[in-house]
């Protein structure tokens, strides 16, 4: 893939830009296999590849420039805005949405936040596109100062961008390198975006996590469903379940499925998805995954556990619980193969039998790894 932003030095976020895609995937596979070299008997499946461009379903754009000429992209080393609205890794529908959003910023007189001067209002534009083409649009503001103007001109934005079905304001008042704050103010009747993944419709709330690459995420869920079918568990826990992607794909109405996620909003979304799909014998619990496991009764421990933790991994406490538990099978989906290797070393009674690299993030060094673990003996 060729990128004029990368070639000019304006943006180097995609660190592998210009590297042949086949080489990118081969290098990721080699790195992952090296990190899991302690398990020579694991069967490696062919990696799941992606399209090289137009794959990101999310745009997290820093807002710079001025009210009359806002930039949507990143900030350079001197905190000046670099406009990246034609970024080639974004889905075309996201790119097409950015000019109307830029026009709206000027129309509503929302002053971009100046990091050096610590003044202004608009910090980020966060945009997510569903497989249907519908959009979730979030304006991250420093304060409430611009909300009345946003509401006033909102009909014009909805006219120029009718695909924006969920629109909100997020308040992030602190001068810190964090994208969003705690408070979300909905501006539309709808508060969730419906993201179809395989044969499941997932409801995404404003702060809900969903994988960046929809097509590869569908492979991820499909592989977990295949592995689960081969094992035939009577009960499943989906830990760090987010909006319930794994849990909903593994539910069959017969086995007991429980999703655990610390975010109440994500649990609400997952429950709505289960109700829409009319899935029986599935529930979602708002709780810390580790504390949920540590507080469980022996008779409640499931046959199969799915873990999909953040980059830090499951950590020593949950790894120790899994090691000592009666869980017979674990599906571990990891966005960081280094912490995956650390966690696996802490669970010697659970041996990796199959593994697969899924290239969720072309043009970068990041990737997803999914491993099937079975208890020894």
SESEVEX-300711 format. One record per residue (C-alpha): x, y, z; residue number from 0; residue in one letter. Coordinates in Angstrom, 2 decimals, padded with zeros to 5 digits. Each point is the difference from the previous one (the first is absolute). Example, Ala and Ser with C-alpha at 12.3 -4.5 7.8 and 13.67 -1.06 7.14 Angstrom:
% SESEVEX-300711
<r c1="012.30" c2="-004.50" c3="007.80" n="0" res="A"/>
<r c1="001.37" c2="003.44" c3="-000.66" n="1" res="S"/>
END
This chain:
% SESEVEX-300711
<r c1="000.00" c2="000.00" c3="000.00" n="0" res="X"/>
<r c1="001.23" c2="003.48" c3="-000.87" n="1" res="X"/>
<r c1="-000.86" c2="002.97" c3="002.26" n="2" res="X"/>
<r c1="000.82" c2="003.61" c3="-000.84" n="3" res="X"/>
<r c1="-000.21" c2="001.00" c3="003.68" n="4" res="X"/>
<r c1="002.65" c2="-002.59" c3="000.88" n="5" res="X"/>
<r c1="002.18" c2="000.81" c3="-003.00" n="6" res="X"/>
<r c1="000.04" c2="003.71" c3="000.87" n="7" res="X"/>
<r c1="000.74" c2="-000.68" c3="003.68" n="8" res="X"/>
<r c1="-003.29" c2="001.59" c3="001.07" n="9" res="X"/>
<r c1="-001.11" c2="-003.20" c3="001.78" n="10" res="X"/>
<r c1="002.01" c2="-003.05" c3="001.02" n="11" res="X"/>
<r c1="-002.69" c2="-001.72" c3="002.05" n="12" res="X"/>
<r c1="-000.02" c2="-002.97" c3="-002.40" n="13" res="X"/>
<r c1="003.55" c2="-001.12" c3="000.69" n="14" res="X"/>
<r c1="-000.01" c2="-002.74" c3="-002.66" n="15" res="X"/>
<r c1="-001.40" c2="002.16" c3="-002.79" n="16" res="X"/>
<r c1="001.80" c2="-000.82" c3="-003.24" n="17" res="X"/>
<r c1="000.98" c2="-003.50" c3="001.14" n="18" res="X"/>
<r c1="-001.38" c2="-002.76" c3="-002.22" n="19" res="X"/>
<r c1="-003.12" c2="-001.33" c3="001.68" n="20" res="X"/>
<r c1="000.95" c2="-003.66" c3="-000.30" n="21" res="X"/>
<r c1="003.24" c2="000.82" c3="001.83" n="22" res="X"/>
<r c1="-001.91" c2="001.82" c3="002.74" n="23" res="X"/>
<r c1="-002.15" c2="-003.07" c3="000.67" n="24" res="X"/>
<r c1="002.95" c2="-002.40" c3="-000.18" n="25" res="X"/>
<r c1="001.99" c2="002.09" c3="002.48" n="26" res="X"/>
<r c1="-002.92" c2="000.12" c3="002.44" n="27" res="X"/>
<r c1="-000.44" c2="-003.75" c3="-000.26" n="28" res="X"/>
<r c1="003.71" c2="-000.56" c3="000.57" n="29" res="X"/>
<r c1="000.07" c2="002.34" c3="003.00" n="30" res="X"/>
<r c1="-003.01" c2="-001.67" c3="001.60" n="31" res="X"/>
<r c1="001.39" c2="-003.49" c3="-000.55" n="32" res="X"/>
<r c1="003.28" c2="001.10" c3="001.58" n="33" res="X"/>
<r c1="-001.80" c2="001.34" c3="003.06" n="34" res="X"/>
<r c1="-001.84" c2="-003.31" c3="000.37" n="35" res="X"/>
<r c1="003.02" c2="-002.17" c3="-000.85" n="36" res="X"/>
<r c1="-000.32" c2="-001.74" c3="003.38" n="37" res="X"/>
<r c1="-002.96" c2="-001.91" c3="-001.46" n="38" res="X"/>
<r c1="001.38" c2="-002.01" c3="-002.94" n="39" res="X"/>
<r c1="-003.08" c2="-002.21" c3="-000.27" n="40" res="X"/>
<r c1="-002.42" c2="002.82" c3="-000.73" n="41" res="X"/>
<r c1="-001.65" c2="-000.22" c3="-003.41" n="42" res="X"/>
<r c1="000.24" c2="003.33" c3="-001.80" n="43" res="X"/>
<r c1="-002.89" c2="000.83" c3="-002.31" n="44" res="X"/>
<r c1="000.48" c2="002.18" c3="-003.04" n="45" res="X"/>
<r c1="-000.11" c2="003.69" c3="000.95" n="46" res="X"/>
<r c1="-003.15" c2="001.99" c3="-000.68" n="47" res="X"/>
<r c1="000.85" c2="002.92" c3="-002.26" n="48" res="X"/>
<r c1="-001.77" c2="003.29" c3="-000.61" n="49" res="X"/>
<r c1="-000.39" c2="002.40" c3="-002.85" n="50" res="X"/>
<r c1="002.99" c2="002.35" c3="000.06" n="51" res="X"/>
<r c1="-002.06" c2="003.21" c3="000.07" n="52" res="X"/>
<r c1="-003.55" c2="001.21" c3="000.70" n="53" res="X"/>
<r c1="-000.26" c2="-002.34" c3="003.02" n="54" res="X"/>
<r c1="-000.29" c2="002.22" c3="003.09" n="55" res="X"/>
<r c1="-003.58" c2="000.37" c3="001.23" n="56" res="X"/>
<r c1="001.04" c2="002.69" c3="002.48" n="57" res="X"/>
<r c1="001.53" c2="003.44" c3="-000.46" n="58" res="X"/>
<r c1="001.51" c2="001.70" c3="003.05" n="59" res="X"/>
<r c1="000.84" c2="003.44" c3="-001.31" n="60" res="X"/>
<r c1="001.78" c2="002.68" c3="002.01" n="61" res="X"/>
<r c1="-001.50" c2="003.40" c3="-000.81" n="62" res="X"/>
<r c1="002.40" c2="002.85" c3="-000.69" n="63" res="X"/>
<r c1="000.17" c2="003.14" c3="-002.09" n="64" res="X"/>
<r c1="-002.63" c2="002.68" c3="000.44" n="65" res="X"/>
<r c1="-003.77" c2="000.38" c3="000.03" n="66" res="X"/>
<r c1="-000.01" c2="001.10" c3="-003.62" n="67" res="X"/>
<r c1="002.54" c2="-002.60" c3="-001.11" n="68" res="X"/>
<r c1="000.03" c2="-003.01" c3="002.34" n="69" res="X"/>
<r c1="002.32" c2="-002.95" c3="-000.53" n="70" res="X"/>
<r c1="-001.04" c2="-003.58" c3="000.72" n="71" res="X"/>
<r c1="002.89" c2="-002.37" c3="000.54" n="72" res="X"/>
<r c1="002.99" c2="000.28" c3="002.32" n="73" res="X"/>
<r c1="002.24" c2="002.66" c3="001.54" n="74" res="X"/>
<r c1="003.61" c2="000.45" c3="-001.07" n="75" res="X"/>
<r c1="002.94" c2="000.40" c3="002.39" n="76" res="X"/>
<r c1="-000.83" c2="003.68" c3="000.42" n="77" res="X"/>
<r c1="-003.67" c2="-000.77" c3="000.77" n="78" res="X"/>
<r c1="-001.23" c2="001.26" c3="-003.35" n="79" res="X"/>
<r c1="-002.87" c2="-001.84" c3="-001.66" n="80" res="X"/>
<r c1="000.75" c2="-002.35" c3="-002.91" n="81" res="X"/>
<r c1="-003.08" c2="-000.76" c3="-002.08" n="82" res="X"/>
<r c1="-000.38" c2="-003.70" c3="-000.88" n="83" res="X"/>
<r c1="-003.55" c2="-000.14" c3="-001.24" n="84" res="X"/>
<r c1="001.03" c2="-002.01" c3="-003.09" n="85" res="X"/>
<r c1="001.79" c2="-002.65" c3="002.08" n="86" res="X"/>
<r c1="000.08" c2="-003.19" c3="-002.08" n="87" res="X"/>
<r c1="-000.42" c2="-002.51" c3="002.85" n="88" res="X"/>
<r c1="-003.40" c2="001.46" c3="000.94" n="89" res="X"/>
<r c1="-003.10" c2="-001.50" c3="-001.51" n="90" res="X"/>
<r c1="-001.19" c2="002.18" c3="-002.91" n="91" res="X"/>
<r c1="-003.20" c2="000.83" c3="001.87" n="92" res="X"/>
<r c1="002.04" c2="001.56" c3="002.80" n="93" res="X"/>
<r c1="002.05" c2="002.09" c3="-002.41" n="94" res="X"/>
<r c1="-003.17" c2="001.20" c3="-001.72" n="95" res="X"/>
<r c1="-001.45" c2="001.09" c3="003.35" n="96" res="X"/>
<r c1="002.91" c2="002.21" c3="001.05" n="97" res="X"/>
<r c1="-000.58" c2="003.01" c3="-002.34" n="98" res="X"/>
<r c1="-003.62" c2="000.52" c3="001.22" n="99" res="X"/>
<r c1="001.22" c2="-000.31" c3="003.58" n="100" res="X"/>
<r c1="002.72" c2="002.58" c3="-000.66" n="101" res="X"/>
<r c1="-002.62" c2="002.35" c3="-001.48" n="102" res="X"/>
<r c1="-002.20" c2="-000.51" c3="003.07" n="103" res="X"/>
<r c1="002.86" c2="000.92" c3="002.34" n="104" res="X"/>
<r c1="000.27" c2="003.35" c3="-001.78" n="105" res="X"/>
<r c1="-003.76" c2="000.46" c3="-000.18" n="106" res="X"/>
<r c1="-000.50" c2="-000.60" c3="003.73" n="107" res="X"/>
<r c1="003.09" c2="002.02" c3="000.87" n="108" res="X"/>
<r c1="001.63" c2="-002.75" c3="002.04" n="109" res="X"/>
<r c1="003.51" c2="001.22" c3="000.70" n="110" res="X"/>
<r c1="002.66" c2="-002.73" c3="-000.31" n="111" res="X"/>
<r c1="001.90" c2="-000.60" c3="003.22" n="112" res="X"/>
<r c1="003.46" c2="001.58" c3="000.05" n="113" res="X"/>
<r c1="002.21" c2="-002.35" c3="002.03" n="114" res="X"/>
<r c1="002.81" c2="002.51" c3="000.56" n="115" res="X"/>
<r c1="-002.27" c2="002.91" c3="000.96" n="116" res="X"/>
<r c1="-002.48" c2="-002.25" c3="001.83" n="117" res="X"/>
<r c1="-002.96" c2="001.74" c3="-001.54" n="118" res="X"/>
<r c1="-002.74" c2="-000.97" c3="-002.40" n="119" res="X"/>
<r c1="-002.64" c2="-002.70" c3="000.18" n="120" res="X"/>
<r c1="000.12" c2="-002.80" c3="-002.59" n="121" res="X"/>
<r c1="002.68" c2="-002.60" c3="000.67" n="122" res="X"/>
<r c1="-000.99" c2="-003.03" c3="-002.09" n="123" res="X"/>
<r c1="-002.49" c2="-001.23" c3="-002.54" n="124" res="X"/>
<r c1="-000.70" c2="-003.71" c3="000.52" n="125" res="X"/>
<r c1="-001.80" c2="-001.75" c3="-002.83" n="126" res="X"/>
<r c1="-001.08" c2="-003.64" c3="-000.40" n="127" res="X"/>
<r c1="-001.56" c2="-001.55" c3="-003.09" n="128" res="X"/>
<r c1="-002.24" c2="-003.07" c3="000.14" n="129" res="X"/>
<r c1="-000.17" c2="-002.58" c3="-002.77" n="130" res="X"/>
<r c1="-003.31" c2="001.62" c3="-001.02" n="131" res="X"/>
<r c1="001.75" c2="003.32" c3="-000.60" n="132" res="X"/>
<r c1="-001.63" c2="001.64" c3="003.01" n="133" res="X"/>
<r c1="002.26" c2="002.16" c3="002.14" n="134" res="X"/>
<r c1="000.60" c2="000.81" c3="003.64" n="135" res="X"/>
<r c1="001.46" c2="003.49" c3="000.42" n="136" res="X"/>
<r c1="001.42" c2="001.31" c3="003.28" n="137" res="X"/>
<r c1="001.38" c2="003.47" c3="000.68" n="138" res="X"/>
<r c1="002.49" c2="000.04" c3="002.90" n="139" res="X"/>
<r c1="-000.23" c2="003.45" c3="001.63" n="140" res="X"/>
<r c1="001.84" c2="001.71" c3="002.84" n="141" res="X"/>
<r c1="-003.22" c2="001.47" c3="001.43" n="142" res="X"/>
<r c1="-003.69" c2="000.59" c3="-000.69" n="143" res="X"/>
<r c1="000.68" c2="003.37" c3="-001.64" n="144" res="X"/>
<r c1="-000.78" c2="-001.13" c3="-003.56" n="145" res="X"/>
<r c1="-002.84" c2="-002.42" c3="000.69" n="146" res="X"/>
<r c1="-002.83" c2="002.50" c3="-000.59" n="147" res="X"/>
<r c1="001.45" c2="000.92" c3="-003.41" n="148" res="X"/>
<r c1="000.48" c2="-003.66" c3="-000.88" n="149" res="X"/>
<r c1="-003.64" c2="-000.68" c3="000.84" n="150" res="X"/>
<r c1="-001.13" c2="003.05" c3="-001.98" n="151" res="X"/>
<r c1="001.78" c2="-001.05" c3="-003.18" n="152" res="X"/>
<r c1="-000.42" c2="-003.75" c3="000.43" n="153" res="X"/>
<r c1="-002.85" c2="-000.25" c3="-002.58" n="154" res="X"/>
<r c1="002.34" c2="001.39" c3="-002.64" n="155" res="X"/>
<r c1="002.63" c2="-002.61" c3="000.84" n="156" res="X"/>
<r c1="-002.60" c2="-002.76" c3="-000.14" n="157" res="X"/>
<r c1="-001.17" c2="001.28" c3="-003.38" n="158" res="X"/>
<r c1="003.52" c2="000.04" c3="-001.46" n="159" res="X"/>
<r c1="000.97" c2="-003.26" c3="001.71" n="160" res="X"/>
<r c1="-003.18" c2="-002.08" c3="000.32" n="161" res="X"/>
<r c1="001.99" c2="-003.16" c3="000.74" n="162" res="X"/>
<r c1="000.95" c2="001.49" c3="003.41" n="163" res="X"/>
<r c1="-002.70" c2="-001.74" c3="002.02" n="164" res="X"/>
<r c1="001.69" c2="000.24" c3="003.42" n="165" res="X"/>
<r c1="001.50" c2="003.37" c3="000.97" n="166" res="X"/>
<r c1="001.32" c2="000.99" c3="003.41" n="167" res="X"/>
<r c1="002.28" c2="002.33" c3="001.90" n="168" res="X"/>
<r c1="002.63" c2="-001.38" c3="002.36" n="169" res="X"/>
<r c1="001.41" c2="002.32" c3="002.66" n="170" res="X"/>
<r c1="003.70" c2="-000.29" c3="000.69" n="171" res="X"/>
<r c1="000.95" c2="003.10" c3="002.05" n="172" res="X"/>
<r c1="003.50" c2="-001.05" c3="001.05" n="173" res="X"/>
<r c1="003.21" c2="001.02" c3="-001.72" n="174" res="X"/>
<r c1="001.24" c2="-003.56" c3="-000.27" n="175" res="X"/>
<r c1="000.90" c2="-002.41" c3="-002.81" n="176" res="X"/>
<r c1="-003.26" c2="-001.91" c3="000.34" n="177" res="X"/>
<r c1="-002.54" c2="-000.01" c3="-002.79" n="178" res="X"/>
<r c1="-003.33" c2="-000.01" c3="001.78" n="179" res="X"/>
<r c1="-001.59" c2="000.82" c3="003.34" n="180" res="X"/>
<r c1="-002.65" c2="-001.62" c3="002.17" n="181" res="X"/>
<r c1="-003.04" c2="002.04" c3="-001.05" n="182" res="X"/>
<r c1="-001.80" c2="-000.68" c3="-003.29" n="183" res="X"/>
<r c1="-002.86" c2="002.23" c3="-001.15" n="184" res="X"/>
<r c1="-002.22" c2="-001.56" c3="-002.67" n="185" res="X"/>
<r c1="-001.29" c2="002.36" c3="-002.70" n="186" res="X"/>
<r c1="-002.09" c2="-002.54" c3="-001.94" n="187" res="X"/>
<r c1="-002.82" c2="-002.34" c3="001.01" n="188" res="X"/>
<r c1="002.15" c2="-003.00" c3="-000.84" n="189" res="X"/>
<r c1="002.88" c2="-000.68" c3="002.38" n="190" res="X"/>
<r c1="001.47" c2="-003.15" c3="-001.59" n="191" res="X"/>
<r c1="001.34" c2="-000.92" c3="-003.41" n="192" res="X"/>
<r c1="-000.88" c2="-003.41" c3="-001.40" n="193" res="X"/>
<r c1="003.12" c2="-001.79" c3="-001.24" n="194" res="X"/>
<r c1="-000.65" c2="-003.25" c3="-001.85" n="195" res="X"/>
<r c1="002.73" c2="-002.58" c3="000.54" n="196" res="X"/>
<r c1="-000.67" c2="-003.31" c3="-001.72" n="197" res="X"/>
<r c1="-003.58" c2="-000.94" c3="000.83" n="198" res="X"/>
<r c1="-000.16" c2="002.09" c3="003.19" n="199" res="X"/>
<r c1="-001.07" c2="003.64" c3="000.35" n="200" res="X"/>
<r c1="002.06" c2="001.67" c3="002.71" n="201" res="X"/>
<r c1="-001.15" c2="003.19" c3="001.69" n="202" res="X"/>
<r c1="002.89" c2="002.43" c3="000.49" n="203" res="X"/>
<r c1="-000.39" c2="002.71" c3="002.61" n="204" res="X"/>
<r c1="002.04" c2="003.19" c3="-000.12" n="205" res="X"/>
<r c1="002.81" c2="-001.45" c3="002.14" n="206" res="X"/>
<r c1="-000.38" c2="-003.62" c3="-001.09" n="207" res="X"/>
<r c1="003.03" c2="-001.84" c3="-001.33" n="208" res="X"/>
<r c1="-000.17" c2="-001.76" c3="-003.34" n="209" res="X"/>
<r c1="002.87" c2="-001.26" c3="-002.13" n="210" res="X"/>
<r c1="001.41" c2="002.52" c3="-002.47" n="211" res="X"/>
<r c1="-000.23" c2="-002.31" c3="-003.01" n="212" res="X"/>
<r c1="-003.52" c2="-001.38" c3="-000.47" n="213" res="X"/>
<r c1="000.85" c2="-002.65" c3="-002.59" n="214" res="X"/>
<r c1="002.84" c2="-001.46" c3="002.08" n="215" res="X"/>
<r c1="-002.15" c2="000.18" c3="003.14" n="216" res="X"/>
<r c1="-002.53" c2="-002.22" c3="-001.78" n="217" res="X"/>
<r c1="002.77" c2="-002.57" c3="-000.59" n="218" res="X"/>
<r c1="000.94" c2="000.25" c3="003.68" n="219" res="X"/>
<r c1="-003.53" c2="-000.78" c3="001.17" n="220" res="X"/>
<r c1="-000.47" c2="-002.72" c3="-002.62" n="221" res="X"/>
<r c1="003.19" c2="-001.78" c3="001.06" n="222" res="X"/>
<r c1="-001.04" c2="000.11" c3="003.65" n="223" res="X"/>
<r c1="-003.38" c2="-001.46" c3="-000.98" n="224" res="X"/>
<r c1="001.71" c2="-002.85" c3="-001.91" n="225" res="X"/>
<r c1="002.32" c2="-000.82" c3="002.90" n="226" res="X"/>
<r c1="-002.88" c2="000.09" c3="002.44" n="227" res="X"/>
<r c1="-002.07" c2="-002.32" c3="-002.19" n="228" res="X"/>
<r c1="002.85" c2="-002.50" c3="-000.06" n="229" res="X"/>
<r c1="000.25" c2="000.04" c3="003.79" n="230" res="X"/>
<r c1="-003.76" c2="000.04" c3="000.66" n="231" res="X"/>
<r c1="000.01" c2="001.79" c3="003.39" n="232" res="X"/>
<r c1="-003.10" c2="000.03" c3="002.17" n="233" res="X"/>
<r c1="000.95" c2="003.37" c3="001.47" n="234" res="X"/>
<r c1="002.08" c2="002.99" c3="-001.16" n="235" res="X"/>
<r c1="001.36" c2="003.18" c3="001.59" n="236" res="X"/>
<r c1="000.97" c2="002.86" c3="-002.31" n="237" res="X"/>
<r c1="002.35" c2="002.10" c3="002.13" n="238" res="X"/>
<r c1="000.72" c2="003.60" c3="-001.03" n="239" res="X"/>
<r c1="-003.03" c2="-000.51" c3="-002.23" n="240" res="X"/>
<r c1="-000.48" c2="003.63" c3="-001.09" n="241" res="X"/>
<r c1="-003.27" c2="000.18" c3="-001.93" n="242" res="X"/>
<r c1="-000.21" c2="-003.78" c3="000.00" n="243" res="X"/>
<r c1="001.56" c2="-000.96" c3="-003.33" n="244" res="X"/>
<r c1="001.35" c2="-003.40" c3="001.04" n="245" res="X"/>
<r c1="-002.86" c2="-000.83" c3="002.40" n="246" res="X"/>
<r c1="-002.68" c2="000.71" c3="-002.57" n="247" res="X"/>
<r c1="001.75" c2="-002.05" c3="-002.67" n="248" res="X"/>
<r c1="000.46" c2="-002.96" c3="002.37" n="249" res="X"/>
<r c1="-003.56" c2="000.00" c3="001.34" n="250" res="X"/>
<r c1="-002.20" c2="-002.73" c3="-001.43" n="251" res="X"/>
<r c1="-002.98" c2="000.14" c3="002.35" n="252" res="X"/>
<r c1="001.07" c2="-003.22" c3="001.71" n="253" res="X"/>
<r c1="003.33" c2="000.66" c3="001.68" n="254" res="X"/>
<r c1="000.26" c2="002.53" c3="002.80" n="255" res="X"/>
<r c1="001.93" c2="003.11" c3="-001.09" n="256" res="X"/>
<r c1="001.08" c2="002.84" c3="002.29" n="257" res="X"/>
<r c1="001.75" c2="003.17" c3="-001.17" n="258" res="X"/>
<r c1="002.01" c2="002.02" c3="002.53" n="259" res="X"/>
<r c1="001.07" c2="003.58" c3="-000.64" n="260" res="X"/>
<r c1="000.83" c2="002.87" c3="002.35" n="261" res="X"/>
<r c1="-001.85" c2="002.61" c3="-002.10" n="262" res="X"/>
<r c1="-003.74" c2="000.24" c3="000.85" n="263" res="X"/>
<r c1="-000.65" c2="001.68" c3="-003.36" n="264" res="X"/>
<r c1="001.54" c2="-002.91" c3="-001.88" n="265" res="X"/>
<r c1="-002.04" c2="-002.47" c3="002.06" n="266" res="X"/>
<r c1="-003.18" c2="001.92" c3="-000.82" n="267" res="X"/>
<r c1="000.89" c2="-000.15" c3="-003.70" n="268" res="X"/>
<r c1="000.81" c2="-003.72" c3="000.14" n="269" res="X"/>
<r c1="-003.28" c2="-000.75" c3="001.76" n="270" res="X"/>
<r c1="-001.94" c2="001.94" c3="-002.64" n="271" res="X"/>
<r c1="001.74" c2="-001.99" c3="-002.75" n="272" res="X"/>
<r c1="-000.87" c2="-003.29" c3="001.70" n="273" res="X"/>
<r c1="-003.62" c2="001.06" c3="000.35" n="274" res="X"/>
<r c1="-000.20" c2="001.06" c3="-003.66" n="275" res="X"/>
<r c1="001.46" c2="-003.34" c3="-001.08" n="276" res="X"/>
<r c1="-002.43" c2="-001.81" c3="002.33" n="277" res="X"/>
<r c1="002.83" c2="-002.04" c3="001.46" n="278" res="X"/>
<r c1="-000.84" c2="-002.09" c3="003.03" n="279" res="X"/>
<r c1="002.22" c2="-001.08" c3="002.89" n="280" res="X"/>
<r c1="002.35" c2="002.99" c3="-000.30" n="281" res="X"/>
<r c1="000.67" c2="002.77" c3="002.49" n="282" res="X"/>
<r c1="002.39" c2="002.91" c3="000.39" n="283" res="X"/>
<r c1="001.51" c2="001.23" c3="003.26" n="284" res="X"/>
<r c1="001.64" c2="003.37" c3="000.69" n="285" res="X"/>
<r c1="003.05" c2="-001.01" c3="002.03" n="286" res="X"/>
<r c1="003.77" c2="-000.13" c3="-000.01" n="287" res="X"/>
<r c1="000.96" c2="-003.23" c3="-001.73" n="288" res="X"/>
<r c1="002.64" c2="-001.01" c3="002.54" n="289" res="X"/>
<r c1="-002.18" c2="000.76" c3="003.01" n="290" res="X"/>
<r c1="-002.92" c2="-001.86" c3="-001.58" n="291" res="X"/>
<r c1="002.16" c2="-003.10" c3="-000.41" n="292" res="X"/>
<r c1="001.53" c2="000.19" c3="003.46" n="293" res="X"/>
<r c1="-003.45" c2="000.38" c3="001.57" n="294" res="X"/>
<r c1="-001.59" c2="-002.91" c3="-001.87" n="295" res="X"/>
<r c1="-001.10" c2="-003.27" c3="001.55" n="296" res="X"/>
<r c1="001.65" c2="-003.23" c3="-001.20" n="297" res="X"/>
<r c1="-003.33" c2="-001.30" c3="-001.32" n="298" res="X"/>
<r c1="-000.40" c2="003.12" c3="-002.17" n="299" res="X"/>
<r c1="003.34" c2="-000.33" c3="-001.82" n="300" res="X"/>
<r c1="-000.66" c2="-000.54" c3="-003.73" n="301" res="X"/>
<r c1="001.41" c2="-002.51" c3="-002.45" n="302" res="X"/>
<r c1="001.28" c2="002.69" c3="-002.37" n="303" res="X"/>
<r c1="001.35" c2="003.47" c3="000.75" n="304" res="X"/>
<r c1="000.62" c2="002.64" c3="-002.67" n="305" res="X"/>
<r c1="002.37" c2="002.82" c3="000.96" n="306" res="X"/>
<r c1="000.48" c2="003.09" c3="-002.13" n="307" res="X"/>
<r c1="001.98" c2="002.33" c3="002.28" n="308" res="X"/>
<r c1="001.54" c2="003.40" c3="-000.72" n="309" res="X"/>
<r c1="003.68" c2="000.23" c3="-000.94" n="310" res="X"/>
<r c1="001.15" c2="-000.64" c3="003.56" n="311" res="X"/>
<r c1="-001.36" c2="-003.56" c3="-000.18" n="312" res="X"/>
<r c1="-002.02" c2="-001.88" c3="002.61" n="313" res="X"/>
<r c1="002.64" c2="000.54" c3="002.67" n="314" res="X"/>
<r c1="001.38" c2="-002.34" c3="002.67" n="315" res="X"/>
<r c1="-003.13" c2="-000.29" c3="002.17" n="316" res="X"/>
<r c1="-002.37" c2="-001.11" c3="-002.75" n="317" res="X"/>
<r c1="002.70" c2="-002.18" c3="-001.56" n="318" res="X"/>
<r c1="000.50" c2="-001.71" c3="003.36" n="319" res="X"/>
<r c1="-003.75" c2="-000.51" c3="000.40" n="320" res="X"/>
<r c1="-000.26" c2="-001.55" c3="-003.46" n="321" res="X"/>
<r c1="003.00" c2="-002.23" c3="000.74" n="322" res="X"/>
<r c1="-001.53" c2="-001.33" c3="003.23" n="323" res="X"/>
<r c1="-003.60" c2="-000.15" c3="-001.23" n="324" res="X"/>
<r c1="-001.93" c2="-002.87" c3="-001.54" n="325" res="X"/>
<r c1="-000.36" c2="001.86" c3="-003.32" n="326" res="X"/>
<r c1="000.86" c2="-002.52" c3="-002.70" n="327" res="X"/>
<r c1="000.29" c2="002.35" c3="-003.00" n="328" res="X"/>
<r c1="001.04" c2="003.62" c3="-000.48" n="329" res="X"/>
<r c1="-000.20" c2="002.12" c3="-003.14" n="330" res="X"/>
<r c1="002.43" c2="002.90" c3="000.43" n="331" res="X"/>
<r c1="-000.35" c2="002.93" c3="-002.42" n="332" res="X"/>
<r c1="002.95" c2="002.35" c3="000.40" n="333" res="X"/>
<r c1="000.97" c2="003.36" c3="-001.49" n="334" res="X"/>
<r c1="003.47" c2="-000.28" c3="001.55" n="335" res="X"/>
<r c1="001.91" c2="-003.23" c3="-000.60" n="336" res="X"/>
<r c1="002.64" c2="000.97" c3="002.57" n="337" res="X"/>
<r c1="-002.45" c2="000.07" c3="002.90" n="338" res="X"/>
<r c1="-001.71" c2="-003.06" c3="-001.49" n="339" res="X"/>
<r c1="003.26" c2="-001.91" c3="000.35" n="340" res="X"/>
<r c1="000.38" c2="001.18" c3="003.60" n="341" res="X"/>
<r c1="-003.54" c2="-001.08" c3="000.86" n="342" res="X"/>
<r c1="000.44" c2="-003.41" c3="-001.65" n="343" res="X"/>
<r c1="003.16" c2="-000.63" c3="002.01" n="344" res="X"/>
<r c1="-002.06" c2="000.56" c3="003.17" n="345" res="X"/>
<r c1="-002.49" c2="-002.70" c3="-001.07" n="346" res="X"/>
<r c1="002.14" c2="-003.11" c3="-000.64" n="347" res="X"/>
<r c1="-002.95" c2="-002.35" c3="000.49" n="348" res="X"/>
<r c1="-001.72" c2="001.55" c3="-003.02" n="349" res="X"/>
<r c1="001.90" c2="-000.83" c3="-003.18" n="350" res="X"/>
<r c1="-000.37" c2="001.93" c3="-003.29" n="351" res="X"/>
<r c1="-001.13" c2="-002.43" c3="-002.68" n="352" res="X"/>
<r c1="-000.94" c2="002.42" c3="-002.79" n="353" res="X"/>
<r c1="000.91" c2="003.58" c3="-000.76" n="354" res="X"/>
<r c1="-000.75" c2="002.54" c3="-002.69" n="355" res="X"/>
<r c1="001.20" c2="003.50" c3="-000.84" n="356" res="X"/>
<r c1="-002.71" c2="002.37" c3="-001.23" n="357" res="X"/>
<r c1="001.25" c2="003.17" c3="-001.63" n="358" res="X"/>
<r c1="-002.42" c2="002.46" c3="001.54" n="359" res="X"/>
<r c1="002.33" c2="002.96" c3="-000.56" n="360" res="X"/>
<r c1="001.71" c2="000.07" c3="-003.43" n="361" res="X"/>
<r c1="002.80" c2="002.55" c3="-000.51" n="362" res="X"/>
<r c1="000.91" c2="-000.25" c3="003.72" n="363" res="X"/>
<r c1="001.91" c2="-002.49" c3="002.13" n="364" res="X"/>
<r c1="-003.13" c2="-000.90" c3="001.97" n="365" res="X"/>
<r c1="-002.06" c2="-003.14" c3="-000.54" n="366" res="X"/>
<r c1="-002.45" c2="-002.28" c3="001.78" n="367" res="X"/>
<r c1="000.85" c2="-003.53" c3="001.08" n="368" res="X"/>
<r c1="-002.52" c2="-002.66" c3="000.98" n="369" res="X"/>
<r c1="001.09" c2="-003.12" c3="001.85" n="370" res="X"/>
<r c1="-001.95" c2="-003.12" c3="000.96" n="371" res="X"/>
<r c1="001.15" c2="-001.45" c3="003.33" n="372" res="X"/>
<r c1="-000.88" c2="-003.43" c3="001.36" n="373" res="X"/>
<r c1="000.65" c2="-001.31" c3="003.48" n="374" res="X"/>
<r c1="002.74" c2="-002.62" c3="000.19" n="375" res="X"/>
<r c1="-001.13" c2="-003.54" c3="000.60" n="376" res="X"/>
END
